[in-house]
């Protein structure tokens, strides 16, 4: 059996490394057999989703506006990633009928396709993001998204009170200045390399990372934001703080997001989500 397992697994792994003499082929084969069941189940599900029809196609009118400045998404590209994007979004609409298709999903799916270069993998990563990591961000009412924008406002009151007071004094709602940060998960807001590093943390640590990034941008540029003297000026400042060397130097930026905002526990975020969610619900 050991020889048979060895023959199946091979002396060289998929990455080109030779396996050691004492490699446990039996345990590896047992693990891979279990994993193969998961992969097969997912492949079957994916195949069925691509064949389904539930009218989601009609919702994809803005898909052609996905990354107009990316040559791989142009109709002249070969292959054209618009087709791949279409398949992923239609499949997700069939898979999660409660969400279907919502604003911002095309950019997120598009990034995943650029990274993985694989339709099915992009679909499952999209499912992890929208279904598990960011629930209710892309539901029709977008309750999770709206709640988290309010949560950021509360966190800014705690950690950068002068900025919170400035926005309140001029009647600027948080959704006006940060909604695209949350909807697009910083796509087209920050440089590509920086966004990808944020997403690594997002998949690993969960949605808390979005608050760390937002708080770091605000806290780092507090003096600049406080120069604003009116409503449009504040909105312009928030656009400006997402540009420049601070966000381009992604390694330094990622170190900053874990130090600049200070302590940020999930217990605090959960408590704020509960109170902000209740307030939004009361407002109707």
Protein Blocks (a to p, Z undefined) as FASTA:
>chain_A
ZZmmmmmnopadfkopacdfklcfklmmmmmmmmmmmmmmmmmmmmmmmmpcehlmmmmm
mmmmgoklbmklpmkbccdfklmmmmmmmmmmmmmmmnopaehjlmmmmmmmmmnopakl
mmmmmmmmmmmmmgoklgmklmmmmmmmmmmmmmmmmmmmmlmmmmmmnopafklmmmmm
mmnnopakbcfklmmmmmmmmmmnommlmmmmmmmmmmmmmmmmmmpcbfklmmmmmmmm
mgcjklmmmmlmmmmmmmmnopadfklmmmmmmmmmmmmmmnZZ
